[in-house]
Amino acid sequence: MNHDPDVPGPPPGAPRSGVTRRSFIQTLGVSAAATALAEHASGAAESRRSADGPQILGPDPVEVTLRINGQDMKATIDPSATLLEVLRLDFDLTGSKEVCDRGSCGGCSVLLNGKLIVSCMMLAVDAIGAEITTIEGLEKDGKLDPVQEAFIKHDAMQCGYCTPGLVMATRWLLNEAPKPTLDEIKKYLSGNICRCGTYSNVFNAALEASGQPPILDAKGA
């Protein structure tokens, strides 16, 4: 910047007055940070409701509506609750069993938008907007699903803990492949563990429910 010779400057050694480039940048940075913090604090609630990004729920309990077995069901839940916990504790749908609670046994299997999932590994809030079908929802107007009837006919159960998950897995299988082979049945049900070892009867039930003759014995099963 050029200095006007007619305007006297500061005496030698005097501190420079006004705003230097360094002080301007420092002040600008502090002001920007303060503005950003203020906007963050005042707009936090609004950002939670933003339609442009994911909705933030919690940490307090939240009210949710889940579409379960063709009905809208409401509950106030902890955002960290699993779908299995909400089904059993909030909606009294205890058909889905908590066995391993780590997604490895299939006892808690339900259908989510027609696909088989383990409900112990999914947050209930992540199921908002989806169609959920539990074993209770297979019965229609007092009539059991053909898979349920076949399980009863072939005594495809012992202790019963795994049975609801196996029934749901079999229903999913028949929705995907109405006339499955024995190998396909084994593959589709491989994620469901029966600690009592009733697999042969389960395979027979799946064949029966698909309108095919059951295997004659356990050989090769």
C-alpha positions as CSV (number, residue, x, y, z in Angstrom):
1,M,0.0,0.0,0.0
2,N,1.4,3.4,-1.0
3,H,1.7,6.0,1.8
4,D,0.5,9.6,1.2
5,P,3.5,11.8,1.8
6,D,1.2,14.6,3.1
7,V,-0.2,12.4,5.9
8,P,2.3,12.0,8.8
9,G,3.1,8.4,9.7
10,P,3.6,7.0,13.1
11,P,6.8,7.9,15.0
12,P,9.6,5.4,14.7
13,G,9.1,2.4,17.1
14,A,5.4,3.1,17.6
15,P,3.1,0.1,17.3
16,R,1.2,-0.2,14.0
17,S,-2.5,0.8,14.3
18,G,-5.4,-0.6,12.4
19,V,-5.9,-4.2,11.2
20,T,-3.0,-6.2,9.8
21,R,-3.5,-9.0,7.3
22,R,-2.6,-11.6,10.1
23,S,-5.0,-10.2,12.6
24,F,-7.8,-10.0,10.0
25,I,-7.3,-13.7,9.1
26,Q,-7.2,-14.7,12.8
27,T,-10.3,-12.7,13.6
28,L,-12.1,-14.1,10.5
29,G,-11.2,-17.7,11.6
30,V,-12.5,-17.2,15.2
31,S,-15.7,-15.6,13.9
32,A,-16.3,-18.3,11.4
33,A,-15.8,-21.0,14.1
34,A,-18.1,-19.2,16.5
35,T,-20.8,-18.8,13.8
36,A,-20.5,-22.5,12.9
37,L,-20.8,-23.6,16.5
38,A,-23.9,-21.4,17.0
39,E,-25.5,-22.7,13.8
40,H,-24.8,-26.2,14.9
41,A,-26.3,-25.7,18.3
42,S,-29.4,-23.9,17.1
43,G,-29.9,-26.2,14.1
44,A,-29.2,-29.6,15.6
45,A,-32.9,-30.4,16.1
46,E,-33.8,-29.3,12.6
47,S,-31.0,-31.4,11.1
48,R,-32.4,-34.4,12.8
49,R,-35.6,-33.9,10.8
50,S,-34.0,-33.1,7.5
51,A,-35.6,-34.9,4.6
52,D,-32.3,-34.8,2.7
53,G,-30.4,-37.2,5.0
54,P,-31.0,-40.1,7.3
55,Q,-33.2,-39.5,10.3
56,I,-31.4,-39.5,13.6
57,L,-33.3,-41.2,16.4
58,G,-32.4,-41.3,20.1
59,P,-30.8,-41.4,22.5
60,D,-34.1,-41.0,24.3
61,P,-37.0,-43.6,23.6
62,V,-38.8,-43.0,20.3
63,E,-42.2,-43.8,19.1
64,V,-42.2,-46.1,16.1
65,T,-44.8,-47.7,13.8
66,L,-44.0,-51.1,12.4
67,R,-46.0,-52.9,9.7
68,I,-46.3,-56.4,11.1
69,N,-48.5,-59.2,9.7
70,G,-50.5,-56.6,7.7
71,Q,-51.1,-54.3,10.7
72,D,-49.5,-51.0,11.8
73,M,-48.3,-51.5,15.3
74,K,-47.1,-48.6,17.5
75,A,-44.7,-48.7,20.4
76,T,-42.2,-46.4,22.3
77,I,-38.9,-48.2,22.2
78,D,-35.2,-47.7,22.9
79,P,-33.5,-46.9,19.6
80,S,-30.9,-49.7,20.3
81,A,-33.6,-52.4,20.7
82,T,-33.5,-55.2,18.2
83,L,-36.4,-56.2,16.0
84,L,-36.6,-59.5,18.0
85,E,-36.8,-57.7,21.3
86,V,-39.6,-55.4,20.1
87,L,-41.6,-58.2,18.6
88,R,-41.4,-60.3,21.8
89,L,-41.5,-57.6,24.5
90,D,-43.5,-54.8,23.0
91,F,-46.0,-56.6,20.7
92,D,-46.1,-60.0,22.5
93,L,-45.3,-61.9,19.3
94,T,-43.3,-64.6,21.0
95,G,-43.2,-67.1,18.1
96,S,-39.8,-65.8,17.1
97,K,-37.3,-67.3,19.5
98,E,-34.2,-65.8,21.1
99,V,-31.8,-68.7,21.1
100,C,-28.2,-67.7,20.1
101,D,-28.8,-63.9,20.0
102,R,-26.0,-63.6,17.5
103,G,-27.5,-64.4,14.1
104,S,-26.1,-68.0,13.8
105,C,-29.0,-70.3,14.6
106,G,-32.0,-68.9,12.7
107,G,-34.5,-69.4,15.6
108,C,-35.6,-65.7,15.3
109,S,-36.1,-65.7,11.5
110,V,-38.9,-63.5,10.1
111,L,-39.7,-62.2,6.6
112,L,-38.8,-58.6,5.8
113,N,-40.2,-57.5,2.5
114,G,-40.4,-61.1,1.6
115,K,-36.8,-62.0,2.4
116,L,-35.7,-64.1,5.3
117,I,-33.7,-62.3,8.0
118,V,-32.6,-63.0,11.6
119,S,-34.4,-60.5,13.7
120,C,-31.9,-60.5,16.5
121,M,-29.4,-58.8,14.3
122,M,-31.5,-55.9,13.1
123,L,-32.5,-52.8,14.9
124,A,-36.2,-52.3,15.1
125,V,-35.9,-48.7,13.9
126,D,-34.3,-50.0,10.7
127,A,-37.5,-52.0,10.0
128,I,-39.7,-48.9,9.8
129,G,-41.5,-48.8,6.5
130,A,-40.9,-52.5,5.8
131,E,-43.4,-55.3,5.6
132,I,-42.6,-57.7,8.5
133,T,-44.1,-61.2,8.6
134,T,-43.7,-63.4,11.7
135,I,-44.8,-67.0,12.2
136,E,-48.0,-65.7,13.8
137,G,-48.8,-64.0,10.5
138,L,-48.8,-67.2,8.4
139,E,-52.1,-68.3,9.8
140,K,-55.0,-66.8,7.7
141,D,-58.6,-66.7,9.0
142,G,-57.9,-69.5,11.5
143,K,-56.3,-71.8,8.9
144,L,-52.7,-72.8,9.2
145,D,-50.2,-72.2,6.4
146,P,-49.5,-75.4,4.5
147,V,-45.9,-75.3,5.8
148,Q,-47.3,-75.3,9.4
149,E,-49.6,-78.2,8.6
150,A,-46.8,-80.2,7.0
151,F,-44.6,-79.7,10.0
152,I,-47.3,-81.1,12.3
153,K,-48.0,-84.0,9.9
154,H,-44.4,-85.0,9.7
155,D,-43.6,-84.3,13.4
156,A,-40.8,-82.0,12.3
157,M,-40.0,-80.7,15.8
158,Q,-38.8,-81.9,19.2
159,C,-37.9,-79.2,21.7
160,G,-39.5,-76.6,19.5
161,Y,-37.0,-73.7,19.9
162,C,-35.9,-73.9,16.3
163,T,-39.3,-74.7,14.8
164,P,-40.6,-71.2,14.1
165,G,-37.4,-70.2,12.3
166,L,-37.5,-73.4,10.2
167,V,-41.1,-72.8,9.4
168,M,-40.3,-69.3,8.2
169,A,-37.3,-70.4,6.3
170,T,-39.4,-73.1,4.6
171,R,-42.1,-70.6,3.7
172,W,-39.4,-68.3,2.2
173,L,-38.1,-71.2,0.2
174,L,-41.4,-72.1,-1.2
175,N,-42.1,-68.5,-2.1
176,E,-38.8,-68.4,-4.1
177,A,-39.0,-72.0,-5.4
178,P,-42.5,-73.6,-5.3
179,K,-41.2,-77.0,-6.3
180,P,-37.7,-77.3,-4.7
181,T,-35.4,-80.3,-5.0
182,L,-34.1,-81.9,-1.9
183,D,-30.7,-80.3,-2.5
184,E,-32.4,-76.9,-2.7
185,I,-34.3,-77.5,0.5
186,K,-31.0,-78.4,2.3
187,K,-29.4,-75.2,0.9
188,Y,-32.2,-72.8,1.8
189,L,-32.6,-74.2,5.3
190,S,-28.8,-74.4,6.0
191,G,-28.9,-71.3,8.1
192,N,-31.3,-72.8,10.6
193,I,-29.9,-75.1,13.3
194,C,-31.9,-78.0,14.8
195,R,-30.1,-79.2,17.9
196,C,-32.5,-82.1,18.2
197,G,-31.6,-83.4,14.7
198,T,-35.0,-83.5,13.1
199,Y,-33.7,-82.5,9.7
200,S,-35.2,-85.5,7.8
201,N,-38.7,-84.7,9.1
202,V,-38.2,-81.0,8.2
203,F,-37.1,-82.0,4.7
204,N,-40.2,-84.2,4.4
205,A,-42.4,-81.3,5.6
206,A,-40.9,-79.0,3.0
207,L,-41.5,-81.6,0.3
208,E,-45.1,-82.2,1.5
209,A,-45.9,-78.4,1.6
210,S,-44.7,-78.1,-1.9
211,G,-47.0,-80.8,-3.2
212,Q,-44.2,-83.3,-3.7
213,P,-43.9,-86.8,-2.2
214,P,-41.7,-87.0,0.9
215,I,-38.6,-89.1,1.0
216,L,-39.3,-92.6,2.2
217,D,-36.6,-92.7,4.9
218,A,-33.7,-90.8,6.3
219,K,-31.1,-92.3,3.9
220,G,-29.3,-89.6,1.9
221,A,-31.0,-86.9,3.9
